[in-house]
Amino acid sequence: MLGLIIKGIVIGVLVSAPMGPIGMLCIQRTLNKGRWHGFVTGLGAALSDVIYAALTCLGMGVVVNFVEANQAPLQLIGSIVLGLFGYYIFQSNPTRNLKKQKEKKLSYTQDFITAFLLTFSNVLIVLLYIGLFARFGFILPEHSIWMSLGGISFIGVGAVLWWFGITYIVAKLKKWFNVRGIWVLNKVVGTVIIALAVIGALSVLLTSYFHLPLLQIY
């Protein structure tokens, strides 16, 4: 169970970390209106992430025997998907949509709802979840429904931890937080994701196809 908890938290962070539209909105609200407005924005995104994780888990549960029978190729495909996602994050310009003007004052409830709807409109996140679940072996036949629900809940924990941390950093470094800082953060996140994908792909190739006694990294 501990392994499932760790995997859930890691997946939650990986899904939340890239500075896409919701990340920019979170940072913008943190800078313009204060840390807690930014954090509540992140909570809205986290709720959407958990819902999509549950839907993906349910869908993969239907084909769990297929996943078990084809674990190695699916993990390899998952690593490739993860690498492509990392490259997209690395080469994207997250500051393009960062508005300079202050937005209309919203309540915490409005912050939460707008962030939730914005994140929930991105149905392609399911593809990312499929890749991550396959890569980390997150859905396995021996997992009970309660273990799966626990794992999904910790995806939410990982997402919340990310938004709590990033809003704390942005609020503390508000005077020095600039466009270049956001750009560098995205480069770092993209690089880490690509590195995880490469390590995962090599691990699968060496252990499953070349049968070398290499320890699994994750």
FITILUM-609729 format. One line per 3 residues: number of its first residue (from 1); their letters; for each residue x, y, z negated of C-alpha. Coordinates in Angstrom, 3 decimals. Each point is the difference from the previous one (the first is absolute). Example, Ala and Ser with C-alpha at 12.3 -4.5 7.8 and 13.67 -1.06 7.14 Angstrom:
2
1	AS	12.300 -4.500 -7.800 | 1.370 3.440 0.660
This chain:
218
1	MLG	0.000 0.000 0.000 | 2.898 2.343 -0.756 | 1.243 -0.378 3.566
4	LII	-3.457 0.857 1.347 | -0.130 3.092 -2.228 | 3.394 1.205 1.239
7	KGI	-0.940 -0.668 3.629 | -3.288 1.870 -0.481 | 1.747 3.056 -1.433
10	VIG	2.625 -0.031 2.783 | -2.689 -0.263 2.700 | -1.955 2.842 -1.624
13	VLV	3.084 2.236 0.052 | 0.934 -0.935 3.581 | -3.498 0.780 1.256
16	SAP	-0.149 3.350 -1.820 | 3.567 1.268 0.414 | 0.089 1.108 3.688
19	MGP	-0.725 3.718 0.334 | -2.968 -0.132 2.365 | -3.020 2.362 -0.051
22	IGM	-1.074 -1.073 -3.489 | 3.524 0.421 -1.348 | 0.172 3.486 1.449
25	LCI	-3.415 0.839 -1.465 | 1.125 -1.255 -3.414 | 3.193 2.089 0.102
28	QRT	-1.855 3.038 1.323 | -2.541 -0.116 -2.822 | 2.740 -0.560 -2.577
31	LNK	1.878 3.078 1.221 | -3.087 2.189 0.445 | -2.309 -1.053 -2.819
34	GRW	2.042 -1.946 -2.517 | 1.217 -3.503 -0.715 | -3.284 -1.516 -1.149
37	HGF	-1.838 1.058 3.157 | 2.709 -1.782 1.962 | -0.166 -3.061 -2.244
40	VTG	-3.788 -0.276 0.276 | 0.426 0.221 3.773 | 2.352 -2.971 -0.251
43	LGA	-2.552 -1.904 -2.106 | -2.546 0.376 2.789 | 2.495 -1.469 2.446
46	ALS	0.852 -2.809 -2.451 | -3.661 -1.045 -0.274 | -0.245 -0.253 3.786
49	DVI	3.228 -2.041 0.078 | -1.369 -2.465 -2.557 | -3.237 -0.445 1.979
52	YAA	1.902 -0.718 3.213 | 2.348 -2.348 -1.880 | -3.023 -1.928 -1.313
55	LTC	-1.550 -0.188 3.482 | 3.296 -1.207 1.466 | 0.401 -2.545 -2.794
58	LGM	-3.525 -1.295 0.617 | 0.661 -0.330 3.717 | 3.312 -1.771 -0.525
61	GVV	-1.590 -2.302 -2.542 | -2.215 -1.377 2.746 | 3.064 -1.071 1.991
64	VNF	2.245 -0.840 -2.955 | 0.709 -3.534 1.277 | 1.154 1.452 3.305
67	VEA	2.214 2.443 -1.880 | 1.519 -2.830 -2.043 | 0.644 -2.141 3.100
70	NQA	1.668 2.876 1.840 | 1.670 1.786 -2.894 | 3.420 0.484 1.618
73	PLQ	-1.174 1.513 3.323 | -2.565 2.160 -1.793 | 2.669 1.284 -2.388
76	LIG	2.211 0.777 2.990 | -2.849 1.837 1.744 | -0.745 1.803 -3.262
79	SIV	3.623 1.156 -0.202 | -0.168 1.261 3.601 | -3.227 1.908 -0.706
82	LGL	1.580 1.436 -3.150 | 3.096 1.037 1.978 | -2.062 1.720 2.692
85	FGY	-1.957 1.794 -2.693 | 3.249 1.105 -1.651 | 1.340 1.287 3.319
88	YIF	-3.216 1.947 0.596 | 0.351 1.610 -3.435 | 3.720 0.698 0.522
91	QSN	-0.417 1.814 3.317 | -3.241 1.850 -0.836 | -0.098 3.634 -1.074
94	PTR	-2.194 0.130 -3.124 | 0.292 3.776 -0.366 | -1.826 0.696 3.240
97	NLK	-3.360 0.111 -1.752 | 1.156 1.713 -3.174 | -2.004 3.216 -0.100
100	KQK	1.487 3.115 -1.513 | -3.233 1.663 -1.010 | -1.853 -0.915 -3.140
103	EKK	-3.060 -2.140 0.522 | -3.391 0.677 -1.539 | -0.158 -0.789 -3.703
106	LSY	-1.524 -3.432 -0.515 | -1.047 -1.851 -3.137 | 1.721 -3.190 -1.082
109	TQD	-3.007 -1.970 1.249 | 0.227 1.644 3.417 | 3.755 -0.635 0.081
112	FIT	-0.628 -3.679 -0.728 | -2.808 -0.439 2.529 | 1.730 1.811 2.860
115	AFL	3.188 -2.032 -0.507 | -1.974 -3.242 -0.200 | -1.888 0.725 3.225
118	LTF	3.151 1.069 1.829 | 1.831 -3.187 -1.000 | -2.998 -2.272 0.555
121	SNV	-0.358 1.281 3.578 | 3.357 -1.615 0.854 | -1.135 -3.561 0.676
124	LIV	3.363 -0.881 1.573 | 1.398 -0.349 -3.520 | -1.437 -3.524 0.098
127	LLY	2.737 -0.937 2.503 | 2.631 1.259 -2.433 | -1.549 -2.020 -2.825
130	IGL	-0.032 -3.148 2.138 | 3.705 0.484 0.709 | 0.842 0.682 -3.652
133	FAR	-2.099 -2.903 -1.314 | 1.654 -2.375 2.461 | 3.485 1.349 -0.736
136	FGF	-0.328 -0.247 -3.788 | -2.056 -3.211 -0.071 | -2.663 1.906 -1.877
139	ILP	-2.925 -2.291 0.867 | 0.686 -3.686 -0.709 | -2.295 -3.051 -0.269
142	EHS	0.900 -0.607 -3.644 | -1.139 3.482 -1.008 | -3.358 0.036 -1.758
145	IWM	-2.526 2.746 0.673 | 1.014 1.607 -3.297 | 3.677 -0.014 0.939
148	SLG	-0.818 1.602 3.339 | -2.152 2.663 -1.673 | 2.788 0.625 -2.493
151	GIS	2.513 0.406 2.810 | -2.278 2.439 1.813 | -0.493 2.023 -3.178
154	FIG	3.773 0.363 -0.296 | 0.128 1.305 3.558 | -2.136 2.793 -1.426
157	VGA	2.409 0.344 -2.938 | 2.924 0.339 2.426 | -1.852 2.669 1.979
160	VLW	-0.915 1.936 -3.149 | 3.598 -0.176 -1.269 | 1.225 1.409 3.315
163	WFG	-2.421 2.938 -0.023 | 0.692 0.683 -3.685 | 3.738 0.057 0.663
166	ITY	-0.032 2.026 3.203 | -2.306 2.683 -1.411 | 2.196 0.220 -3.118
169	IVA	3.117 0.501 2.138 | -1.660 2.539 2.297 | -1.377 1.962 -2.963
172	KLK	3.376 0.025 -1.784 | 1.913 1.000 3.136 | -2.656 2.373 1.284
175	KWF	2.395 2.938 0.328 | 2.482 -2.063 1.982 | -2.437 -2.232 1.868
178	NVR	0.198 0.846 3.699 | -0.690 -1.440 3.421 | 3.423 -1.616 0.201
181	GIW	-0.569 -1.825 -3.289 | -3.173 -1.595 1.373 | 1.806 -0.916 3.224
184	VLN	2.859 -1.662 -1.905 | -2.468 -1.902 -2.218 | -1.690 -1.453 3.061
187	KVV	3.376 -1.029 1.451 | 0.880 -1.788 -3.247 | -3.370 -1.790 -0.169
190	GTV	0.260 -1.055 3.652 | 3.548 -1.285 -0.501 | -0.959 -2.049 -3.065
193	IIA	-2.943 -1.593 1.831 | 2.169 -0.842 3.019 | 2.655 -1.506 -2.297
196	LAV	-2.617 -2.174 -1.730 | -1.272 -1.149 3.401 | 3.495 -0.897 1.238
199	IGA	0.861 -1.884 -3.201 | -3.307 -1.860 0.145 | 0.407 -0.938 3.669
202	LSV	3.566 -1.251 -0.553 | -1.116 -1.983 -3.052 | -2.754 -1.740 1.988
205	LLT	2.262 -0.696 2.985 | 2.864 -1.390 -2.049 | -2.054 -2.123 -2.392
208	SYF	-2.886 -1.178 2.205 | 1.547 -0.231 3.453 | 3.744 -0.496 -0.632
211	HLP	-0.542 -1.836 -3.316 | 2.794 1.822 -1.774 | -0.056 -0.014 -3.839
214	LLQ	-0.586 3.735 -0.292 | -1.804 1.257 -3.067 | -3.301 1.720 0.701
217	IY	0.227 3.724 -0.718 | -3.737 0.279 -0.519
